[in-house]
Amino acid sequence: MGISKITRNYQLTLPKDVRKIVGLREGDEVMLTVENGKITITKSVGDSIRATAGIWKDMKETGEEYQRKIRKGWSRRLKRIYESN
């Protein structure tokens, strides 16, 4: 496994051994999911829309409510960052 750094454009490079283990190649699509603060990257197989169907079924909030909550959290973080500088 390995460690990767996020670039200023918010990109990262997956280490070669990780790509090899999962079988990722240039042009492959991946799906990113977030649960309990943990990001999971999964190689997409087939139709991404079908793969994500029902992803919100066990969530206590709608996708729109979740998005608002995440954006509000980022707004608070940015405010703290700007206040500390």
Backbone as JSON Lines, residues from 0, in Angstrom:
{"i":0,"aa":"M","n":[0.85,-1.16,0.0],"ca":[0.0,0.0,0.0],"c":[0.89,1.22,0.0]}
{"i":1,"aa":"G","n":[0.31,2.4,0.03],"ca":[1.14,3.58,-0.01],"c":[0.4,4.81,0.45]}
{"i":2,"aa":"I","n":[1.11,5.9,0.42],"ca":[0.57,7.19,0.79],"c":[0.64,8.09,-0.43]}
{"i":3,"aa":"S","n":[-0.37,8.92,-0.61],"ca":[-0.42,9.83,-1.73],"c":[-0.78,11.21,-1.22]}
{"i":4,"aa":"K","n":[-0.24,12.24,-1.86],"ca":[-0.5,13.61,-1.45],"c":[-1.5,14.25,-2.43]}
{"i":5,"aa":"I","n":[-2.43,15.01,-1.89],"ca":[-3.4,15.72,-2.72],"c":[-2.72,16.98,-3.28]}
{"i":6,"aa":"T","n":[-2.82,17.18,-4.59],"ca":[-2.19,18.33,-5.23],"c":[-3.03,19.58,-5.04]}
{"i":7,"aa":"R","n":[-2.5,20.71,-5.48],"ca":[-3.25,21.97,-5.35],"c":[-4.53,21.95,-6.17]}
{"i":8,"aa":"N","n":[-4.62,21.07,-7.15],"ca":[-5.84,20.91,-7.95],"c":[-6.74,19.82,-7.38]}
{"i":9,"aa":"Y","n":[-6.45,19.38,-6.15],"ca":[-7.22,18.35,-5.44],"c":[-7.2,17.02,-6.18]}
{"i":10,"aa":"Q","n":[-6.09,16.7,-6.78],"ca":[-5.91,15.42,-7.45],"c":[-4.94,14.58,-6.64]}
{"i":11,"aa":"L","n":[-5.02,13.26,-6.81],"ca":[-4.04,12.4,-6.18],"c":[-3.69,11.27,-7.12]}
{"i":12,"aa":"T","n":[-2.53,10.7,-6.91],"ca":[-2.07,9.58,-7.71],"c":[-2.18,8.32,-6.86]}
{"i":13,"aa":"L","n":[-2.82,7.31,-7.41],"ca":[-2.92,6.04,-6.7],"c":[-1.6,5.3,-6.88]}
{"i":14,"aa":"P","n":[-1.01,4.83,-5.79],"ca":[0.26,4.11,-5.9],"c":[0.15,2.9,-6.83]}
{"i":15,"aa":"K","n":[1.27,2.59,-7.49],"ca":[1.31,1.52,-8.48],"c":[0.83,0.18,-7.92]}
{"i":16,"aa":"D","n":[1.27,-0.16,-6.69],"ca":[0.87,-1.45,-6.13],"c":[-0.63,-1.52,-5.89]}
{"i":17,"aa":"V","n":[-1.25,-0.39,-5.5],"ca":[-2.69,-0.35,-5.3],"c":[-3.41,-0.54,-6.63]}
{"i":18,"aa":"R","n":[-2.95,0.18,-7.65],"ca":[-3.56,0.04,-8.99],"c":[-3.46,-1.39,-9.49]}
{"i":19,"aa":"K","n":[-2.32,-2.0,-9.26],"ca":[-2.1,-3.37,-9.73],"c":[-3.01,-4.36,-9.0]}
{"i":20,"aa":"I","n":[-3.1,-4.23,-7.69],"ca":[-3.94,-5.14,-6.89],"c":[-5.4,-5.07,-7.33]}
{"i":21,"aa":"V","n":[-5.89,-3.84,-7.55],"ca":[-7.3,-3.64,-7.89],"c":[-7.54,-3.83,-9.39]}
{"i":22,"aa":"G","n":[-6.48,-3.73,-10.18],"ca":[-6.62,-3.89,-11.63],"c":[-7.09,-2.62,-12.31]}
{"i":23,"aa":"L","n":[-6.67,-1.47,-11.78],"ca":[-7.05,-0.19,-12.38],"c":[-6.11,0.15,-13.54]}
{"i":24,"aa":"R","n":[-6.71,0.68,-14.59],"ca":[-5.94,1.12,-15.76],"c":[-6.38,2.52,-16.15]}
{"i":25,"aa":"E","n":[-5.56,3.19,-16.91],"ca":[-5.9,4.53,-17.38],"c":[-7.26,4.5,-18.08]}
{"i":26,"aa":"G","n":[-8.1,5.46,-17.71],"ca":[-9.44,5.55,-18.31],"c":[-10.53,4.84,-17.51]}
{"i":27,"aa":"D","n":[-10.14,3.98,-16.56],"ca":[-11.14,3.3,-15.74],"c":[-11.9,4.33,-14.89]}
{"i":28,"aa":"E","n":[-13.13,4.04,-14.61],"ca":[-13.92,4.9,-13.73],"c":[-13.91,4.31,-12.33]}
{"i":29,"aa":"V","n":[-13.9,5.2,-11.34],"ca":[-13.98,4.78,-9.95],"c":[-15.13,5.51,-9.28]}
{"i":30,"aa":"M","n":[-15.66,4.92,-8.24],"ca":[-16.73,5.54,-7.48],"c":[-16.18,5.86,-6.1]}
{"i":31,"aa":"L","n":[-16.43,7.09,-5.64],"ca":[-15.99,7.51,-4.31],"c":[-17.21,7.6,-3.41]}
{"i":32,"aa":"T","n":[-17.11,6.98,-2.25],"ca":[-18.18,7.07,-1.27],"c":[-17.58,7.52,0.06]}
{"i":33,"aa":"V","n":[-18.39,8.2,0.84],"ca":[-17.94,8.69,2.15],"c":[-18.9,8.17,3.2]}
{"i":34,"aa":"E","n":[-18.35,7.53,4.22],"ca":[-19.16,7.02,5.31],"c":[-18.37,7.14,6.6]}
{"i":35,"aa":"N","n":[-18.95,7.83,7.57],"ca":[-18.29,8.04,8.86],"c":[-16.9,8.65,8.7]}
{"i":36,"aa":"G","n":[-16.76,9.6,7.78],"ca":[-15.5,10.29,7.58],"c":[-14.45,9.48,6.84]}
{"i":37,"aa":"K","n":[-14.82,8.32,6.33],"ca":[-13.88,7.46,5.62],"c":[-14.23,7.46,4.13]}
{"i":38,"aa":"I","n":[-13.24,7.73,3.28],"ca":[-13.43,7.75,1.83],"c":[-13.07,6.37,1.29]}
{"i":39,"aa":"T","n":[-13.95,5.83,0.49],"ca":[-13.7,4.54,-0.15],"c":[-13.71,4.74,-1.66]}
{"i":40,"aa":"I","n":[-12.68,4.25,-2.32],"ca":[-12.59,4.31,-3.78],"c":[-12.81,2.9,-4.3]}
{"i":41,"aa":"T","n":[-13.81,2.74,-5.17],"ca":[-14.15,1.44,-5.7],"c":[-14.11,1.49,-7.22]}
{"i":42,"aa":"K","n":[-13.5,0.5,-7.83],"ca":[-13.47,0.43,-9.29],"c":[-14.9,0.21,-9.78]}
{"i":43,"aa":"S","n":[-15.33,1.08,-10.69],"ca":[-16.68,0.95,-11.24],"c":[-16.71,-0.2,-12.24]}
{"i":44,"aa":"V","n":[-17.73,-0.99,-12.12],"ca":[-17.93,-2.08,-13.06],"c":[-19.3,-1.88,-13.67]}
{"i":45,"aa":"G","n":[-19.34,-1.61,-14.95],"ca":[-20.61,-1.41,-15.62],"c":[-21.15,-0.01,-15.42]}
{"i":46,"aa":"D","n":[-22.43,0.1,-15.34],"ca":[-23.14,1.37,-15.29],"c":[-23.06,2.01,-13.9]}
{"i":47,"aa":"S","n":[-22.44,3.19,-13.82],"ca":[-22.28,3.89,-12.54],"c":[-23.62,4.25,-11.91]}
{"i":48,"aa":"I","n":[-24.58,4.6,-12.71],"ca":[-25.89,4.98,-12.18],"c":[-26.55,3.78,-11.51]}
{"i":49,"aa":"R","n":[-26.5,2.64,-12.15],"ca":[-27.08,1.43,-11.54],"c":[-26.31,1.05,-10.27]}
{"i":50,"aa":"A","n":[-25.0,1.23,-10.3],"ca":[-24.17,0.87,-9.15],"c":[-24.49,1.72,-7.92]}
{"i":51,"aa":"T","n":[-24.93,2.95,-8.14],"ca":[-25.22,3.84,-7.02],"c":[-26.71,3.89,-6.67]}
{"i":52,"aa":"A","n":[-27.53,3.17,-7.41],"ca":[-28.96,3.17,-7.13],"c":[-29.22,2.66,-5.72]}
{"i":53,"aa":"G","n":[-30.02,3.4,-4.98],"ca":[-30.38,3.0,-3.63],"c":[-29.36,3.36,-2.57]}
{"i":54,"aa":"I","n":[-28.34,4.12,-2.93],"ca":[-27.27,4.43,-1.99],"c":[-27.78,5.23,-0.78]}
{"i":55,"aa":"W","n":[-28.87,5.97,-0.96],"ca":[-29.4,6.81,0.12],"c":[-30.51,6.11,0.92]}
{"i":56,"aa":"K","n":[-30.85,4.87,0.59],"ca":[-32.02,4.23,1.2],"c":[-31.92,4.1,2.72]}
{"i":57,"aa":"D","n":[-30.74,3.91,3.26],"ca":[-30.6,3.76,4.7],"c":[-30.15,5.05,5.4]}
{"i":58,"aa":"M","n":[-30.05,6.12,4.64],"ca":[-29.62,7.39,5.21],"c":[-30.8,8.06,5.92]}
{"i":59,"aa":"K","n":[-30.49,8.8,6.98],"ca":[-31.52,9.49,7.74],"c":[-31.93,10.8,7.08]}
{"i":60,"aa":"E","n":[-31.15,11.24,6.11],"ca":[-31.42,12.51,5.44],"c":[-31.42,12.3,3.93]}
{"i":61,"aa":"T","n":[-31.99,13.25,3.22],"ca":[-31.99,13.19,1.76],"c":[-30.61,13.6,1.26]}
{"i":62,"aa":"G","n":[-30.35,13.35,0.0],"ca":[-29.08,13.77,-0.6],"c":[-28.9,15.27,-0.52]}
{"i":63,"aa":"E","n":[-29.99,16.0,-0.7],"ca":[-29.93,17.47,-0.64],"c":[-29.61,17.94,0.79]}
{"i":64,"aa":"E","n":[-30.22,17.31,1.78],"ca":[-29.94,17.68,3.17],"c":[-28.49,17.35,3.54]}
{"i":65,"aa":"Y","n":[-28.01,16.22,3.07],"ca":[-26.63,15.82,3.32],"c":[-25.66,16.82,2.68]}
{"i":66,"aa":"Q","n":[-25.95,17.21,1.46],"ca":[-25.1,18.18,0.77],"c":[-25.07,19.51,1.53]}
{"i":67,"aa":"R","n":[-26.22,19.97,2.01],"ca":[-26.26,21.21,2.8],"c":[-25.41,21.09,4.06]}
{"i":68,"aa":"K","n":[-25.52,19.94,4.73],"ca":[-24.76,19.72,5.96],"c":[-23.25,19.76,5.67]}
{"i":69,"aa":"I","n":[-22.82,19.11,4.63],"ca":[-21.4,19.08,4.26],"c":[-20.91,20.49,3.92]}
{"i":70,"aa":"R","n":[-21.69,21.22,3.12],"ca":[-21.3,22.58,2.75],"c":[-21.23,23.5,3.97]}
{"i":71,"aa":"K","n":[-22.16,23.32,4.9],"ca":[-22.15,24.13,6.12],"c":[-20.9,23.85,6.93]}
{"i":72,"aa":"G","n":[-20.52,22.58,7.01],"ca":[-19.31,22.19,7.73],"c":[-18.08,22.81,7.1]}
{"i":73,"aa":"W","n":[-18.0,22.82,5.78],"ca":[-16.86,23.43,5.1],"c":[-16.84,24.93,5.33]}
{"i":74,"aa":"S","n":[-18.01,25.55,5.34],"ca":[-18.07,26.99,5.59],"c":[-17.5,27.32,6.97]}
{"i":75,"aa":"R","n":[-17.85,26.5,7.98],"ca":[-17.31,26.71,9.33],"c":[-15.8,26.53,9.36]}
{"i":76,"aa":"R","n":[-15.31,25.49,8.67],"ca":[-13.87,25.25,8.64],"c":[-13.13,26.41,7.97]}
{"i":77,"aa":"L","n":[-13.65,26.87,6.85],"ca":[-13.01,27.99,6.15],"c":[-13.01,29.25,7.01]}
{"i":78,"aa":"K","n":[-14.1,29.48,7.71],"ca":[-14.18,30.65,8.59],"c":[-13.1,30.58,9.66]}
{"i":79,"aa":"R","n":[-12.93,29.39,10.28],"ca":[-11.89,29.22,11.3],"c":[-10.5,29.44,10.71]}
{"i":80,"aa":"I","n":[-10.28,28.94,9.51],"ca":[-8.97,29.1,8.86],"c":[-8.68,30.57,8.61]}
{"i":81,"aa":"Y","n":[-9.66,31.3,8.07],"ca":[-9.44,32.72,7.78],"c":[-9.29,33.54,9.06]}
{"i":82,"aa":"E","n":[-9.99,33.16,10.1],"ca":[-9.88,33.89,11.38],"c":[-8.52,33.65,12.03]}
{"i":83,"aa":"S","n":[-7.94,32.49,11.83],"ca":[-6.65,32.18,12.46],"c":[-5.47,32.82,11.72]}
{"i":84,"aa":"N","n":[-5.69,33.26,10.49],"ca":[-4.6,33.87,9.72],"c":[-4.63,35.34,9.84]}
